[in-house]
Amino acid sequence: MTTAQDRERSTGRFSCDGKGPCRRRLSTGSSERFGYNADRMTTTKPAAPATPLALPDSSCIARTVATQLPFHGELTALTALAGDASNRRYFRISLKGSPSSLILMHLSDPEGFKKSEEAVSGAHHSITELPFTNVLTHLHRTGVTVPQLHYHDRDAGLLYLEDFGDLTLAEACRQADPARIEALYRQAIDQLVQFQVKGTTPPQPRCIAFHRCFDVPLLMWEFDHFLEYGVTARLGRPMALPDEAAIRAEFQRIAELLAGQPQVFVHRDYHSRNLMVDGSRIGIIDFQDALLGPASYDLASLLKDAYIELDDAVVDKLIDHFLNGLASHGKGWADRAAFRRLFDLTSIQRNLKAAGRFVYIDQVKHNPKFLADIPRVVGYVKRNLLKYPELATLLQHLAPYVAELR
């Protein structure tokens, strides 16, 4: 049975009273290119430090683990870990005893990490602590598996964190059989349901996520990021203006639908490289850009991932598992077909943004490692554009510029 709420969810007719998880009014006048409200739409594109980030002082670390942590540790080794972020580095601290290791997050600027590396949209809000620690505190309240922060040396820009090991969900799935893969994803979805339900209600004004959201301006900023880098920069030539206008009109409709959904707590990068398989646990990391958005967003990020491609039949079962989880908390969708359409449209937006971001990382940050993932994410988009007849106009005008869509 389709309820009136489900019909409203699928058409975007929602309003917002500004209190807690909300039904956000659609922005007006945001479809004009570069017409977004500049004081609400900001992004940080941190450059690498002018000089290489010096190694943290091992004697200082040794003193800290011996005297400042909830347990007394003895430092035996400090090992640099690979990472893509330019404004922080990670190390593994090896210790005698238990625990045998910690993760050390080293900030290039102890205060600079307060800025998001992603575009953000929302009301002005004074940031008085690191988004990482702010959101970490909120997620701990929900009971999901996030790292314990044992100590924060604010002057040195060093955070001493619980170690979840090196095995990401992406790597765990590469050698696993289909039954094991599905079981791991069900476990990840159980965590998603838990933080989506318990992290949304009651609202927590002290959490920065409740002061920013996926509204129409932010969603359109991300669509334009794709057009700028995933099309124009990638091709080396601009689009024809009639095609660009037609594409952006279709993007606007998708953005309005997504922004019109009831807003829930969203991780924003809930995918297989940000989930750590640690024994029987799945640990969640990289949550500092959390915000409010549609219930479909993190699920689309997880199941239509740039790094692991799941069989369609498995995706169908996992979507049902997610909806069953919500229903067990009284948050069910009566019309599951309507949710599936919302999931597919969310996947289009998320994966076009990813494709543009991968080109941006190559051309601006001079890191080409993600270019190989573009065919997968655009392949998801193509299948969804072909699935819905109402998206034929978008496919018609976009395909001439994106080889993977042809």
N, C-alpha and C positions, 0 to 999 in steps of 0.2 A: 504494500500500500504506500502511495506517495502522500506524505503529509504536506500541509501548507508550509511548514518550516523548510522541508526539503525543497519544495518548489522555489521558495525564496532563496535558499542556499544556491541553487543552480542558476538563478537569474541575477543574483547580486543585489536584490532589493533589501538592503539592511541599513540601519542608521546607527549612530554612535552617541552615547551619552557621556563619553570620556571617563567612565569609571570602570576600571578593571578590564576583564576580557570583554571586548566590545564588538558591536556590529558597526563597522566604520562607514560613515557617509562617504560617497564617492567624491573625490576631488573634482573641482571644475577648473577649466582653463589650464590644465596641466599637460595637454596634448601638444601644445606648441613647442617646437624643438628649442631646447635650451631655455624653456620658459619655466623651469622648476624654481621653486622658492629657494634661492641660493643659501639663505641663512638656515634652512632646515635640511638641506641636502649637502652633505659633506662626505668626502672620502680622503683617506690618507694613503699616499703612495710612497711609502718610506724608501728612501735610497739607502744603499749600503753605506755604512759609516765611512767617513773620509779616510780614516786609517783602519786597518783590520782590528776587530774587537780583541783586546788583549785577553789572554787566558786569565780566569779568576785566580786569585791568590790561594794556592793550595794550603798554605799555613793557616790562613783565615778560615778556610773551609774545615780544616782539621779541628780548629778550636771550636767552631760552631757545632760540629757533630758531636763533639765531646762534652759540650757544656749547655747548649741552647735547645736541644731537641727533647721530646718526651722520653727518650731513651738515651743512654750513653753509648756512642759509637766510636769506633777507631777507624780512621781513614786508611785504606790500603791502596787505592788507585782512583784516578780521575780520568775518565775516557770521554772524548768528544763524540757526540752522536750526530748523524746526518740530519739536516733540516732544511726546509725551503724558506723559512722566514728570514727577513733581512734585519729585523730589529731585535732579535733574540737568538740565543744559542742554547743548545741542550747538552748536558753532560750526564754520564752515569757515575755516581759516587759508589765505589765498592767499599764495603765495611766488613770488619770482623764481627761475627755474631749474627743476631737477628734483630731487624731485617738485614739481609746481606747486601742490599743496595738501595739507593735513592736516585731520583732524577733531580738534577739541578737545572733550573731555568735561569739563564743569565740575560738580563735586559741591557741592551746597549745604552738606553737612556732610562733610568729608573722611573721617570715621570712620563716619557714619551709613549710608553705602551698603553697609557690611558686612552690614546686615540685608536679608533677602529681602523683596521686595514681594509674594511669593506665600506661601501657607501652606506650611509644610514639616513633615516628619515624619521622625524618625530619632533616633539616639543623640546624646547631648550631645557636642558637638565644639567646641573652642576655635577661634574664627575670628580669625586673626592678620593676615589680609590681605584686600583686597577680593575678594569672590567673583568679580567680573569678571576681575581679573588672575589669580586662582587657576585658574579654569576655562580662561582663555585659554592659560595655560602648558600645561595638559593637552591642549587641542585642537591646539596647535602640534605636539605629539609625534605626533599621529595623521596629520599631513600634509594635513589639510583646509585650505581657504582661510578663514582668520580674519585679522583685521587685525593688523599688526605694531604693537606698543607701542614707540614710539620713546623716550618719556621719561615718567616719572610724577613730577610735582612734588607730593609728599605734603603739604607744608605748605599749599600753595595749593589743593589738591584739583583739580589739573588733569592730565589724561591726554592725551598727544599721540599720536594714532593714525593709521594708514594710512587714506587716503580711498578708499572703494569707489565714490564717485559718488552720484548721486541716484536711479538707476533701480532700483526694487524689482522683484522677480519679478512681483508683482501688476500693476504698471504696464506692464512689458514684454509681458505677455500680452494686455493690452487691445487693442493694435494688431497683434498677431501672427496669422499664419494657423495653422490646426490643427497642421500639421507642426512649425512652430517652437515652439508651446506644448508639444507632447509632448517635443520635443528638450530644451527647458529643464528640464522636470520630470524627465526621465531623468538629466540632469546633476545636479540637486538630489538625486535618489535615490542616485546614485553617491557623492556626498559623505556622505549619511546612512549608507549601508552602511559606508563607510570609518571614520567616527568611531564607529559602533556596534560594529564588530568590533575595531578597534585601540584604541578608547577604553575598552573593557570589560576586556580581558585583555591583559597581566596587571593585576590591581587596583593602583590608585595611592592609597594611604592619604593622601597629602598633598593630593589633590584633594577638595574639599568635597563633590562629587557622590557620593562613595563613603560618605558619612556621613549621607545622607538618601535616602528612597525613597518610591515610590508603594506604601504599604502600605494595609491596609483602613481604618485611621483617617483617613488623608489623603484617600483616595478618597471616603469617606463624608462627610468635612468638605466636600468640593467638591460632592457631591450635595446636602447640606444648604444650602450657599450658594445653589444653584439654587432650592431650595424657599423659602428665606427671601426672596430677591430676585426670582427669575424667576417665582414664583407669588404668594406672600403680599404682598410689597411692590408688585408690578406690578398685582395685582387690588385691593389695598387692603382685603383681608379674609382671615381664616385659612381653611385647608382644614378640611374635616370630618375628625374624628379617625380614623374607619375608613378613609377614603381615604388619609390620610397614613401610617397604619400599613401598609397594603397596598403603597403606593408604596415606602416605606423598606425593606420586606422584599425587594422586587424589586431595589432598589438594592444592598442588602447582598449578594445573590447575585452581581450583576455585579462588585461590588468584590472579593469573595473570588476570583472567577475571574481577574480582572486581577492581583490581588496574588499569586496563586499561580503566575504565570509565572516562568520564569528571568529574572533581573534583568540588564538591560544599561544602558549609558550612554545617558541620554535628555536631549536639549536642553531639552525641555518647551514651547517656543514655536516650533517649526520650521514656519513658515508663510510665505506669499508676501510678507509685509511685513517679514520678518526675513531675507530673502535678497536680496542686491544683485547685479544683473547688471552686471558691470564688464568690458566687452569680451567676451572668451572665457571669463571666470571667473564663478563665482557665489560671492560672499563671504557668510559666515555671521556674523550679529551677534546681540546680545541673548541671550546664552547663560548669563548669570550665575546663573540659577535651575536649572541642570542638576542631575539626580539620577539614581537608578537606578529602572528601571521596565520594563514589558513591551516586547518588540521591536516591537509594533504601534503604540506610542503616537505617536512622531514621524511615522510614516507616515500615521496617521489625521489628525494635525494638518495635514500637508501636503496630502493629497488630499481631505480634507473640511474645507476652509478657509472661514472666515467671509467672505473677500473675493473669492475666485475659485471659481466652480462649474464643475467639469470634467464632461464627458459620462461616463455610466456605463461605456461601452465603453473610454474612455481610462483610467479608474480601474482597470478590470480589467487592462489591459495593463501599467499602471505597477506594480500589485501584483505581477504576474508578474516584472517587471523587478527589483523589490526582492528577491523570493525567489531569483531567479537569481543576483543579486549576493551574497546570503548564501551560497548553495550554492557559489559559486566560492571562498569562504573556508572551506568545510567546515562551514557553519552552516545547512544547508538544512532545510526542512520537508518531510517525506515526504508528509504529508497537507495539501495546499494548501487544501482545503475547510475544514479545521479552523482554519487561519490566517485565512481570509476571515471566518469567524464571529467569531474573536477581534478582527479588525480592525473589524468592524461594531459589536461591543459596546464596544470602545474608543472608537469614534466617538460612540456614544450618550453615554458618560460625559463625553468631552471637550466635546461641543457643548452638552450641558445645562449644564455648568459655565460655558461661554462665554456662554450666554444669561443666566444669573444674573449673571455678572460685568458684562455690558453694562448691565443695569438698575442694578446697584450703582454703576457709574461715573456713570450719569446721576443717581441719587438722592442719592448720598453725595458724589461729587466734582463734581457739577453739570456734567457733560460729556455731552450727549445724542448725540454724533456716532455712537456705535456702535449705537443703537437700531434703525437701519435694517437692520442685519445680522442681527437676531434671526430674521426669517422664514426666512432661508437656513439658519442653523444648526439651527433647530427642524425645518425641512423635511427635513434629513438624518436627524434623529431619527425623524420620522414614517415615512419610508420603511423604516428598519431595524426599527421596531416592527411594521410590517405584514409584513415579510419573514419573521419568525420567529414561528411559532404560540405558542411558549412565552413570548413577551413580550406576549401578548394581555391578561393581567391588568394589566400596567403601563400599557398604552395605555388600557384601560377606566377605570382610576382617575385617570389623569393628564389625559386629554383634556378633561374638563369644566372644567379650570382653565387650559388653554393653548389659545387659539383656533386657533393654527397646527396643532395636532394633530387637530383635528376635520375 
